Amino acid sequence: MGKGVNEDLSLVDEIASPDCRVFQARTDGKSSEDQQGIEALKSIIKDGSGFFEDIDMKVEVGPLVDKPYVSARWKFSGKYKGGMQGATIEKGTEVSFRGIDIFLIENGKIQKYWVSSDGIDLLGQLGMF
């Protein structure tokens, strides 16, 4: 089966600047300084979705444009595949959470990307509290 629209990372090559920066709170000890470039952006996307399948990402608000910035509120839904340290829910359990992304666009490419998500809500659904 082919990749779903939400799984195709080849689009990142087209829309991100080679030196784009991602600003995101992380639990793996990496800082924003470690998150630079197209491959880093792809890795962040893979890391964020790697524990889930049947992923669906939908924009709920936006996109809101205030050049050179674009932002949107989104909803992530998927089924837990297992393997996340500390998670106590069963494989196949559906989870969903929301977040807001802000992009700085220069020369038609993402130059900076700020991610803010409802991680506490997700962790609760995963049974980590």
C-alpha positions as CSV (number, residue, x, y, z in Angstrom):
1,M,0.0,0.0,0.0
2,G,1.3,3.5,-0.8
3,K,1.8,6.3,1.7
4,G,-1.1,8.4,2.9
5,V,-1.0,12.1,2.3
6,N,-0.1,12.6,6.0
7,E,2.9,10.2,5.7
8,D,4.7,11.5,2.5
9,L,7.8,13.4,3.7
10,S,9.1,14.1,0.2
11,L,7.0,17.3,0.3
12,V,9.4,18.7,3.0
13,D,12.1,18.9,0.3
14,E,10.0,21.2,-1.7
15,I,8.6,23.5,1.1
16,A,11.5,23.9,3.5
17,S,14.7,25.9,3.3
18,P,17.9,23.7,3.5
19,D,18.8,25.6,6.7
20,C,15.3,25.8,8.3
21,R,15.2,25.8,12.1
22,V,12.6,24.0,14.2
23,F,11.8,25.3,17.7
24,Q,10.0,22.6,19.8
25,A,10.0,21.5,23.4
26,R,11.4,17.9,23.4
27,T,11.7,15.1,25.9
28,D,14.9,13.6,24.3
29,G,17.3,16.3,25.5
30,K,17.7,17.9,22.1
31,S,17.6,21.7,21.9
32,S,16.4,24.0,19.1
33,E,20.0,24.4,18.1
34,D,20.1,20.7,17.2
35,Q,17.1,20.9,15.0
36,Q,18.3,22.5,11.8
37,G,17.9,21.6,8.1
38,I,15.5,19.5,6.0
39,E,16.6,16.2,7.3
40,A,16.2,17.3,10.9
41,L,12.7,18.5,10.1
42,K,11.9,15.1,8.6
43,S,13.3,13.4,11.6
44,I,11.2,15.4,14.0
45,I,8.1,14.5,11.9
46,K,9.0,10.8,12.0
47,D,9.8,10.9,15.7
48,G,6.4,12.5,16.4
49,S,4.4,10.0,14.5
50,G,6.5,6.8,14.9
51,F,4.5,5.4,17.7
52,F,1.2,5.7,15.8
53,E,-0.5,4.3,12.7
54,D,-3.6,5.3,10.8
55,I,-2.5,8.9,11.4
56,D,-4.8,11.7,10.3
57,M,-3.7,15.4,10.6
58,K,-6.4,18.0,10.0
59,V,-6.2,21.8,10.1
60,E,-9.0,23.1,12.4
61,V,-8.2,26.8,12.3
62,G,-6.4,28.6,9.6
63,P,-4.2,28.9,7.9
64,L,-3.8,32.4,9.2
65,V,-1.5,34.5,7.2
66,D,0.4,37.7,8.4
67,K,3.3,37.8,6.0
68,P,5.9,36.5,6.4
69,Y,4.2,34.3,9.0
70,V,1.6,31.5,8.5
71,S,0.0,29.6,11.4
72,A,-2.7,27.0,11.9
73,R,-4.3,25.0,14.7
74,W,-4.3,21.3,13.9
75,K,-5.7,18.0,15.3
76,F,-3.6,14.8,15.3
77,S,-5.5,11.4,15.4
78,G,-4.0,7.9,15.3
79,K,-3.8,4.5,16.8
80,Y,-1.1,3.7,19.3
81,K,1.4,1.1,17.9
82,G,3.2,0.5,21.2
83,G,6.8,0.9,22.2
84,M,6.7,4.3,24.0
85,Q,8.4,4.2,27.3
86,G,5.9,4.8,30.1
87,A,2.8,4.3,28.0
88,T,0.3,2.0,29.6
89,I,-2.5,1.9,27.0
90,E,-3.1,-1.1,24.8
91,K,-1.9,-1.2,21.2
92,G,-4.6,-0.1,18.8
93,T,-6.0,2.5,21.2
94,E,-7.1,5.7,19.4
95,V,-5.7,8.9,20.6
96,S,-6.0,12.5,19.5
97,F,-4.5,15.9,20.5
98,R,-4.1,19.4,19.1
99,G,-1.5,21.9,18.6
100,I,-0.5,25.1,16.8
101,D,2.3,25.6,14.3
102,I,3.8,28.9,13.2
103,F,6.0,29.2,10.1
104,L,8.3,32.0,9.0
105,I,8.3,31.8,5.2
106,E,11.1,33.4,3.2
107,N,11.5,33.1,-0.6
108,G,8.6,30.6,-0.6
109,K,10.2,28.2,1.8
110,I,9.9,27.4,5.5
111,Q,12.8,29.2,7.3
112,K,11.6,28.8,10.9
113,Y,9.0,26.5,12.4
114,W,7.6,26.8,15.9
115,V,5.6,23.8,17.3
116,S,3.3,24.1,20.3
117,S,1.2,21.0,21.0
118,D,-1.1,19.8,23.8
119,G,1.5,17.2,25.0
120,I,0.0,16.9,28.5
121,D,-3.3,15.8,26.9
122,L,-1.5,13.2,24.8
123,L,0.5,11.9,27.7
124,G,-2.7,11.5,29.7
125,Q,-4.3,9.5,26.9
126,L,-1.2,7.3,26.8
127,G,-1.8,6.5,30.4
128,M,1.4,8.1,31.6
129,F,-0.2,9.9,34.6
